[in-house]
Amino acid sequence: MPILTNKVILVTGGSSGIGRATAKVLGAEGARVIVADLQDQEGEKTAAIVNDTGGDAEYHHVDVGDYDQVKTLVAGIVEAHGSLDGAFNNAGIEGPTAKILDVPMEDWDRVVRVNLTGVFICIKCEIEQMIRQENGGSIVSTSSAAGLIGIPGAASYNASKHGVIGLTKTVALEYASKNVRVNAVCPGFIETPMLDRVTDASEKIREQLIKAVPMRRVAKAAEIAEATAWLLSDKSSYVTGVSIPVDGGWVAQ
Ligand SMILES: NC(=O)c1ccc[n+]([C@@H]2O[C@H](COP(=O)([O-])OP(=O)(O)OC[C@H]3O[C@@H](n4cnc5c(N)ncnc54)[C@H](O)[C@@H]3O)[C@@H](O)[C@H]2O)c1
């Protein structure tokens, strides 16, 4: 039985990697998927992949760091489809690999704007709609294993991902009594274009990363998608305020 039948679900960062894989799983689970991103051609491709495999998806351009754009997007979804039942706030960017003394202020601002302010804006606009609906809603944001532990050389990214977890807990408490659940997923090393960029597509760097993972492999993006689909579904109806590592055991060490 599909677990997301008739649910209207927004996926940000849906043009690539984890977002695209999640759009596919949500579509297969019966959701009407709203793919949103900055990369229009790739976003249209995600929607086409979902539609070609029997799902129901459409693409919209959005910059998650822009409050007016996100507000307009959510209003448009509700006007067209009647509700916003779930959201996967997943758009994100990597930061520079450098110690804090070598991180220019512009890099800090750029990373925090997308990874933390972007999630703040999305959650704010989504909850505003969800508390008006009888069935409430479920929100999942993408933090990271880097949101749970310190990693030297990644101050902006780590701080932004730790921030997502704090935001998740706080907003979950604020709206727990309004039938809106707010959770996060914390991916470890996942096979996506971002991982290729961070490792310079080097097998040697990748092998070093894998040594740190108890399961001794990177994950497929679909493995994050499955955890996310469960959190977005009514199967997780008593779960709120948690940030679940999906990391092959990395942060359990
Ligand atoms: N790949 C990993 O190993 C890994 C690990 C932990 C967490 N994450 C997180 O997972 C999420 C998805 O990453 P991915 O690996 O799929 O990367 P990716 O680069 O493949 O995909 C990220 C997507 O976000 C979009 N995006 C970036 N800025 C945006 C903005 N301002 N507005 C709208 N869309 C925007 C990009 O266009 C892209 O399509 C990110 O939040 C990332 O930090 C990834």
The ligand as an SDF file (V2000), in Angstrom:
LIG
                    3D

 44 48  0  0  0  0  0  0  0  0999 V2000
   25.5490   14.4330   -0.3710 N   0  0  0  0  0  0  0  0  0  0  0  0
   25.8900   14.2990    0.8900 C   0  0  0  0  0  0  0  0  0  0  0  0
   26.8140   13.5360    1.2170 O   0  0  0  0  0  0  0  0  0  0  0  0
   25.1470   15.0770    1.9520 C   0  0  0  0  0  0  0  0  0  0  0  0
   25.4240   14.7680    3.2900 C   0  0  0  0  0  0  0  0  0  0  0  0
   24.7470   15.4380    4.3000 C   0  0  0  0  0  0  0  0  0  0  0  0
   23.7900   16.3860    3.9810 C   0  0  0  0  0  0  0  0  0  0  0  0
   23.5510   16.6840    2.6700 N   0  0  0  0  0  0  0  0  0  0  0  0
   22.5330   17.7010    2.4090 C   0  0  0  0  0  0  0  0  0  0  0  0
   21.5510   17.1570    1.5560 O   0  0  0  0  0  0  0  0  0  0  0  0
   20.9110   18.1990    0.8210 C   0  0  0  0  0  0  0  0  0  0  0  0
   20.8810   17.8400   -0.6550 C   0  0  0  0  0  0  0  0  0  0  0  0
   22.2280   17.7540   -1.0860 O   0  0  0  0  0  0  0  0  0  0  0  0
   22.7150   16.8720   -2.3340 P   0  0  0  0  0  0  0  0  0  0  0  0
   23.8630   16.0780   -1.8690 O   0  0  0  0  0  0  0  0  0  0  0  0
   21.5650   16.2360   -2.9890 O   0  0  0  0  0  0  0  0  0  0  0  0
   23.3330   18.0750   -3.2110 O   0  0  0  0  0  0  0  0  0  0  0  0
   23.0680   18.5400   -4.7190 P   0  0  0  0  0  0  0  0  0  0  0  0
   24.0380   19.6460   -4.9500 O   0  0  0  0  0  0  0  0  0  0  0  0
   23.0720   17.3530   -5.6110 O   0  0  0  0  0  0  0  0  0  0  0  0
   21.5720   19.1200   -4.6600 O   0  0  0  0  0  0  0  0  0  0  0  0
   21.2680   20.3190   -3.9970 C   0  0  0  0  0  0  0  0  0  0  0  0
   20.1570   21.0120   -4.7400 C   0  0  0  0  0  0  0  0  0  0  0  0
   19.7980   22.2030   -4.0060 O   0  0  0  0  0  0  0  0  0  0  0  0
   19.5630   23.2320   -4.9590 C   0  0  0  0  0  0  0  0  0  0  0  0
   19.7340   24.5640   -4.3640 N   0  0  0  0  0  0  0  0  0  0  0  0
   20.8830   25.1410   -3.9200 C   0  0  0  0  0  0  0  0  0  0  0  0
   20.6350   26.3790   -3.4750 N   0  0  0  0  0  0  0  0  0  0  0  0
   19.3090   26.6050   -3.6510 C   0  0  0  0  0  0  0  0  0  0  0  0
   18.4700   27.7090   -3.3890 C   0  0  0  0  0  0  0  0  0  0  0  0
   18.9470   28.8660   -2.8790 N   0  0  0  0  0  0  0  0  0  0  0  0
   17.1500   27.5930   -3.6750 N   0  0  0  0  0  0  0  0  0  0  0  0
   16.6490   26.4430   -4.2030 C   0  0  0  0  0  0  0  0  0  0  0  0
   17.4110   25.3590   -4.4730 N   0  0  0  0  0  0  0  0  0  0  0  0
   18.7220   25.4530   -4.2150 C   0  0  0  0  0  0  0  0  0  0  0  0
   20.6080   22.9750   -6.0480 C   0  0  0  0  0  0  0  0  0  0  0  0
   20.2900   23.6400   -7.2540 O   0  0  0  0  0  0  0  0  0  0  0  0
   20.5720   21.4610   -6.1510 C   0  0  0  0  0  0  0  0  0  0  0  0
   19.6180   21.0260   -7.0980 O   0  0  0  0  0  0  0  0  0  0  0  0
   21.6910   19.4700    1.1540 C   0  0  0  0  0  0  0  0  0  0  0  0
   20.9990   20.1930    2.1460 O   0  0  0  0  0  0  0  0  0  0  0  0
   23.0040   18.9380    1.6940 C   0  0  0  0  0  0  0  0  0  0  0  0
   23.6370   19.8530    2.5530 O   0  0  0  0  0  0  0  0  0  0  0  0
   24.1940   16.0490    1.6530 C   0  0  0  0  0  0  0  0  0  0  0  0
  1  2  1  0
  2  3  2  0
  2  4  1  0
  4  5  1  0
  4 44  2  0
  5  6  2  0
  6  7  1  0
  7  8  2  0
  8  9  1  0
  8 44  1  0
  9 10  1  0
  9 42  1  0
 10 11  1  0
 11 12  1  0
 11 40  1  0
 12 13  1  0
 13 14  1  0
 14 15  2  0
 14 16  1  0
 14 17  1  0
 17 18  1  0
 18 19  2  0
 18 20  1  0
 18 21  1  0
 21 22  1  0
 22 23  1  0
 23 24  1  0
 23 38  1  0
 24 25  1  0
 25 26  1  0
 25 36  1  0
 26 27  1  0
 26 35  1  0
 27 28  2  0
 28 29  1  0
 29 30  1  0
 29 35  2  0
 30 31  1  0
 30 32  2  0
 32 33  1  0
 33 34  2  0
 34 35  1  0
 36 37  1  0
 36 38  1  0
 38 39  1  0
 40 41  1  0
 40 42  1  0
 42 43  1  0
M  CHG  2   8   1  16  -1
M  END
$$$$
